[in-house]
Amino acid sequence: MAGGGLAGALELAVVFLVRPLLAVIFVFTLILLSWYVAWRTVLVHVSLVQEIAGLRPKKAAKPKPANRGRFARFYQSQAEAAQR
């Protein structure tokens, strides 16, 4: 009878430990495989994803000119008037 108890315990261990673990591994494998396929086919071509992943170099920022608008000219003339 001791052998029957051991077989029952082994069967319970398989049912409650091994099978759920294999199911979780299977689900994670499917998720990772689908993510890889989506990445290789679609997501690599999306510009936002390219910027986040660092796949595309950033554009160099041009410096703004000193006198670029009427407010800059106004405040510059005020500063020159205050210096006189």
Protein Blocks (a to p, Z undefined) as FASTA:
>chain_A
ZZmmmmmmmmmmmmmmmmmmmmmmmmmmmmmmmmmmmmmmmmmmpmklmmmnopaccddd
ddddfblcfklmmmmmmmmmmmZZ
